[in-house]
């Protein structure tokens, strides 16, 4: 396996095995390469929504204070290498090839199906252990307790951004069941930062932390956000307060994500990893971007992409979409995965749209556009069906006037394909 394309073909071939939760594979993979996770300083991040944005804010805060920061996140939008970065520089193609060549014989000795996420998680940990960033921000793939990232024995800090019903066949059909799965990342003596506001879930997480002899900080209880009329906000933490903060990322929910990052940042500073400089905080938050989150990518007509992919995420999106629309005509492009609560998303988005074009990402997990159309047509009378993101954009541009708004949402995988269709730039790996 010498070429990068052959390597990608092998890696993506592992995706055919689907989702298989459990730690046996990742434990065996990591043990075969001297347990790279044990040498890393890690912040472990779980949650139903907001993980990527919270990580982006924390990454920039840490970098502004002189730390090198590794990030492992998913899914990627255009390039596999986006999943594994250090200081915003993606892993190189050569490193991906070399690490795959090194790990593949280990996989072939394991008498179980090793999934794509098992493999890439081990690849990321091994890469970080050899490159030695000061800190690694590690995003869970699904849930927490049985997620491959939970091979980490004792992170510096855990973060659970929020909890919503998702992936019911794996995580359970109630909020408390989902919360219990995400709480599986909690470790003895390791602080928790969380944006959860539901009292029952807070109690569950706080109780688990007490059992583990660790602290819990909750947004709205232990640290707070106050929004101003001009779009700025203030942060009030247990040790520091910052006023007049702004973010380049659109949406009031991004203030909450920034607050989670700020509280995590406070805790890490308290641990002596760096000396907090209040002058650098506001500048860091202003500079943060995270592709595919309320992102404008074209004008006349305005085209926006957003990765809201479950009812909880759509609920946060709707006020911003309403503001963006104003008096304009909205052409909504909608795709989703078939394991999502489509009806709950449709009931929120449909009434805002003048026209809906349903579509799909080119994945087996994608919801059939005809099934999606059956749901959304109850809330918008003008619904058209396409079989690809490319076809959806071609149709939308044909139908749109210069003053209209074209908005794609419902799936990060559709957003990723939109990046390809629209030829949008992202960080490319070195060869």
C-alpha positions in Angstrom: 0.0 0.0 0.0 2.1 2.9 -1.3 -0.2 5.5 -2.7 -2.4 7.9 -0.7 -5.4 6.9 -2.7 -4.9 3.2 -2.0 -4.6 4.1 1.7 -7.9 6.1 1.6 -9.6 3.2 -0.2 -8.5 0.9 2.6 -9.6 3.3 5.3 -13.0 4.0 3.7 -13.5 0.3 3.1 -13.6 -0.1 6.9 -16.7 2.1 6.9 -18.6 -0.7 5.4 -18.5 -2.4 8.8 -20.6 0.4 10.1 -20.9 1.4 13.8 -19.7 -1.1 16.4 -19.4 0.3 19.8 -17.0 -1.2 22.3 -13.4 -0.7 23.6 -11.9 -4.2 22.9 -10.6 -3.2 19.5 -9.1 0.2 20.5 -7.5 -1.3 23.6 -5.8 -4.0 21.5 -4.8 -1.6 18.8 -3.3 0.9 21.2 -1.5 -1.8 23.3 0.2 -3.0 20.1 1.8 0.5 19.6 2.8 1.1 23.2 -0.4 2.9 24.4 0.2 6.3 22.9 -2.8 7.7 24.8 -0.9 7.4 28.1 1.7 10.0 27.1 -0.8 12.7 26.1 -2.4 15.6 28.0 -6.0 15.3 26.8 -9.3 17.2 27.0 -12.1 14.7 26.2 -15.2 16.2 24.7 -18.6 14.6 24.3 -22.1 15.9 23.7 -25.0 15.9 21.2 -24.2 19.3 19.6 -21.6 22.0 19.9 -18.5 19.8 20.3 -16.7 21.1 17.3 -17.4 24.7 18.0 -16.4 24.4 21.7 -13.2 22.7 20.6 -12.5 25.4 18.1 -12.9 28.1 20.8 -10.7 26.2 23.3 -8.1 25.5 20.6 -7.7 29.2 19.8 -7.6 30.2 23.5 -4.8 27.8 24.2 -2.9 28.7 21.0 -3.0 32.4 21.9 -1.3 31.4 25.2 1.6 29.7 23.5 0.5 26.0 23.6 0.6 23.7 20.6 -2.8 22.0 20.3 -3.8 18.7 18.6 -7.4 18.2 17.6 -9.1 14.9 16.7 -12.6 15.5 15.3 -15.2 14.1 12.9 -16.6 14.0 10.3 -14.3 15.7 7.8 -15.8 18.0 5.2 -13.5 17.5 2.2 -10.3 15.9 3.2 -9.7 12.9 5.6 -6.7 14.9 7.1 -9.1 17.5 8.6 -9.8 14.9 11.3 -6.3 15.1 12.7 -4.6 18.5 13.1 -1.9 20.2 15.2 -2.2 24.0 15.4 -4.7 23.9 12.5 -2.2 22.1 10.2 -3.6 18.7 9.0 -1.7 15.5 9.2 0.2 15.0 5.9 -0.7 12.4 3.3 2.7 10.8 3.9 2.0 10.4 7.6 -1.5 8.9 6.9 0.1 6.4 4.5 2.9 5.5 6.9 0.6 5.1 10.0 -1.9 3.0 8.0 0.9 0.8 6.8 2.0 0.4 10.5 -1.4 -0.3 11.9 -2.9 -2.5 9.2 -0.9 -5.7 10.3 -2.2 -5.2 13.9 -5.8 -4.9 12.6 -5.4 -8.2 10.6 -4.4 -10.0 13.8 -7.5 -8.9 15.7 -10.2 -11.6 15.5 -13.0 -9.1 15.4 -14.2 -6.5 12.9 -12.2 -3.3 13.4 -14.2 -0.2 12.3 -13.1 2.9 10.5 -13.4 4.9 13.8 -11.4 2.4 15.8 -8.6 2.6 13.2 -8.6 6.4 12.9 -8.7 7.0 16.6 -5.6 4.9 17.1 -3.9 6.6 14.2 -4.6 10.0 15.7 -3.4 9.0 19.2 -0.2 7.5 17.7 0.4 10.6 15.6 -0.1 13.0 18.5 2.2 10.9 20.8 5.0 11.2 18.2 4.5 14.9 17.4 4.0 15.8 21.0 1.6 18.8 21.0 1.2 20.4 24.5 -2.4 19.3 24.7 -4.9 17.3 22.6 -8.6 18.0 22.3 -10.3 14.7 21.6 -13.9 14.6 20.3 -16.0 11.5 20.8 -17.6 9.9 17.8 -20.8 8.5 19.3 -21.9 8.5 22.9 -19.0 8.2 25.2 -18.9 5.0 27.4 -18.2 2.6 24.5 -16.7 5.2 22.1 -13.2 4.4 20.9 -11.9 7.7 22.3 -12.7 6.4 25.8 -9.5 4.4 25.7 -8.0 7.5 27.4 -7.4 6.5 31.1 -7.3 9.9 32.7 -7.7 13.1 30.8 -7.0 16.6 32.2 -10.6 17.6 31.8 -13.9 16.2 30.4 -16.6 18.3 28.7 -20.2 17.3 27.9 -21.6 20.1 25.9 -25.2 19.1 26.0 -27.5 16.0 25.8 -30.2 15.3 23.3 -31.9 12.2 22.1 -29.8 10.7 19.2 -28.6 7.4 17.8 -31.4 5.7 19.8 -30.4 2.2 18.7 -27.0 2.7 20.4 -27.6 5.2 23.2 -31.2 4.6 24.3 -34.5 6.3 23.8 -34.6 8.7 26.8 -32.5 11.7 27.7 -31.3 10.0 30.9 -30.2 7.0 29.0 -28.2 9.1 26.5 -26.7 11.1 29.4 -25.6 8.0 31.1 -23.8 6.9 28.0 -22.0 10.2 27.6 -21.2 10.2 31.3 -19.1 7.1 30.6 -16.2 9.4 29.8 -16.0 10.7 33.3 -13.0 9.6 35.3 -11.9 9.7 39.0 -10.6 13.1 40.0 -11.1 14.6 36.5 -13.1 17.9 36.4 -16.2 18.1 34.2 -17.4 21.2 32.3 -21.0 21.0 30.9 -23.6 23.1 29.1 -26.4 20.7 30.3 -29.4 22.7 31.7 -31.9 19.9 32.3 -32.0 19.4 36.1 -32.3 15.6 36.0 -29.4 15.2 33.7 -27.4 17.8 35.8 -28.1 15.8 38.9 -27.0 12.5 37.2 -23.7 14.1 36.1 -23.1 15.9 39.3 -23.8 12.7 41.3 -21.4 10.7 39.1 -18.7 13.3 39.6 -19.2 13.2 43.4 -18.8 9.4 43.3 -15.6 9.9 41.3 -14.3 12.6 43.7 -14.3 15.2 41.0 -15.8 18.7 40.4 -18.6 19.6 38.0 -19.1 23.1 36.5 -22.4 23.8 34.8 -23.3 26.6 32.5 -26.0 28.8 34.1 -25.0 27.6 37.6 -21.3 27.8 38.1 -20.5 30.1 35.1 -22.7 32.4 33.1 -23.2 34.2 29.8 -24.9 37.6 29.6 -25.8 38.7 26.0 -25.9 42.3 25.0 -28.2 44.0 22.4 -25.2 44.8 20.1 -24.4 41.1 19.7 -21.6 41.0 22.2 -21.7 39.0 25.4 -20.0 38.8 28.8 -18.7 35.7 30.6 -18.8 35.4 34.4 -16.7 32.5 35.6 -15.7 31.3 39.1 -12.3 32.9 38.7 -12.4 35.4 35.8 -15.0 37.6 34.1 -14.7 39.0 30.6 -16.9 41.6 29.0 -17.5 42.9 25.5 -16.7 39.5 23.9 -17.6 38.8 20.3 -17.3 35.8 18.0 -17.0 35.6 14.2 -19.3 32.5 14.4 -23.0 33.4 13.9 -25.7 32.3 16.4 -26.5 33.0 20.0 -25.7 29.3 20.8 -22.1 30.1 19.9 -21.9 32.3 23.0 -22.7 29.1 25.1 -20.1 27.1 23.2 -17.6 29.9 23.9 -18.5 29.9 27.6 -17.8 26.2 27.8 -14.4 26.7 26.3 -13.7 29.6 28.6 -14.6 27.6 31.7 -12.4 24.7 30.5 -9.7 27.3 29.8 -9.9 28.6 33.4 -9.6 25.1 34.9 -6.6 24.3 32.7 -4.9 27.6 33.7 -5.6 26.9 37.3 -3.7 23.6 36.8 -0.7 25.6 35.9 -0.4 24.7 32.2 -0.1 28.4 31.3 -0.6 31.9 32.7 -3.9 33.3 31.7 -3.7 36.7 29.9 -7.1 38.5 29.9 -5.9 40.7 27.0 -5.6 37.6 24.7 -9.1 36.2 25.4 -11.2 38.6 23.4 -8.9 38.5 20.4 -8.9 34.7 20.5 -12.7 34.4 20.4 -13.0 36.9 17.6 -10.7 34.9 15.4 -12.4 31.5 15.7 -14.1 29.8 12.7 -15.4 26.3 12.3 -16.5 25.4 8.7 -20.1 24.5 8.0 -21.6 26.2 11.0 -23.9 29.0 9.8 -21.3 29.7 7.2 -22.0 32.1 4.3 -20.3 30.7 1.2 -21.7 32.8 -1.7 -23.7 36.0 -2.5 -26.4 37.0 -4.9 -28.1 34.8 -4.0 -26.7 34.3 -0.5 -25.8 30.7 0.2 -25.4 29.4 3.7 -24.4 26.0 5.1 -25.1 24.7 8.6 -24.5 21.2 10.0 -27.5 21.1 12.4 -28.3 17.4 12.2 -30.8 16.6 15.0 -33.9 18.4 16.6 -31.7 19.9 19.3 -29.4 21.5 16.8 -32.2 22.6 14.6 -33.8 24.3 17.6 -30.7 26.4 18.0 -30.5 27.2 14.3 -34.1 28.3 13.7 -33.9 31.8 15.4 -30.8 32.5 13.4 -32.4 31.3 10.2 -35.4 33.4 10.8 -33.2 36.5 11.3 -31.3 35.7 8.1 -34.4 35.2 6.1 -36.1 38.4 7.1 -38.5 39.2 4.2 -36.6 37.2 1.7 -37.7 34.0 -0.1 -36.0 31.0 1.5 -35.0 27.9 -0.6 -34.2 25.3 1.9 -32.0 22.3 0.9 -32.5 19.5 3.4 -30.7 16.2 3.8 -30.4 13.9 6.8 -29.3 10.5 8.1 -32.0 7.9 8.4 -31.4 7.4 12.1 -32.4 11.0 12.9 -35.8 12.2 14.2 -36.7 13.6 10.8 -40.3 14.7 11.7 -39.1 16.8 14.7 -36.6 18.5 12.4 -39.2 19.0 9.6 -41.8 20.6 11.9 -39.3 23.3 12.9 -37.7 24.0 9.5 -40.6 23.5 7.1 -42.7 26.5 8.0 -39.8 28.9 7.4 -39.2 27.8 3.8 -40.9 29.0 0.7 -39.5 26.0 -1.2 -37.7 22.9 0.0 -35.3 20.8 -2.1 -34.7 17.5 -0.3 -31.5 15.6 -1.1 -29.0 13.0 0.2 -25.4 12.6 0.9 -23.8 9.6 -1.0 -23.8 7.3 2.1 -25.8 4.2 2.9 -26.9 5.9 6.2 -28.6 8.7 4.3 -32.4 9.1 4.5 -34.2 8.4 1.3 -35.1 11.8 -0.2 -38.7 10.6 -0.9 -39.1 9.7 2.8 -37.8 13.1 3.7 -40.2 14.8 1.3 -43.2 12.9 2.9 -42.3 14.5 6.2 -41.5 18.0 5.1 -44.5 18.4 2.7 -46.7 18.6 5.8 -45.1 22.0 6.6 -44.2 23.4 3.2 -46.3 23.0 0.1 -43.5 23.4 -2.5 -41.2 20.3 -2.1 -38.8 19.0 -4.8 -36.8 15.8 -4.7 -33.1 15.4 -5.8 -30.7 12.5 -5.4 -27.5 14.4 -4.8 -26.2 17.6 -3.2 -24.9 18.6 -6.6 -28.3 18.2 -8.2 -29.9 20.1 -5.3 -27.7 23.1 -5.7 -28.1 23.1 -9.5 -31.9 23.2 -9.0 -31.7 25.8 -6.2 -29.6 28.2 -8.3 -31.9 27.7 -11.3 -34.9 28.7 -9.2 -33.4 31.4 -7.1 -33.4 35.2 -7.7 -30.4 37.3 -6.6 -32.2 38.5 -3.4 -33.2 35.0 -2.3 -31.6 32.9 0.5 -30.4 29.4 -0.2 -29.8 27.4 3.0 -28.5 23.8 3.3 -28.8 22.0 6.6 -29.7 18.7 8.2 -26.5 16.8 7.8 -22.7 17.5 8.2 -22.2 14.9 5.4 -24.3 17.0 3.1 -22.4 20.0 4.1 -19.2 18.2 3.3 -20.5 17.3 -0.1 -21.5 21.0 -0.6 -17.9 22.0 0.0 -17.0 19.7 -2.9 -19.8 20.9 -5.2 -19.1 24.6 -4.5 -15.3 24.0 -4.5 -14.9 25.7 -1.1 -11.4 25.9 0.4 -10.4 24.0 3.6 -7.0 23.2 4.9 -5.3 20.8 2.5 -2.7 18.3 3.8 0.9 18.3 2.6 1.8 15.5 0.3 
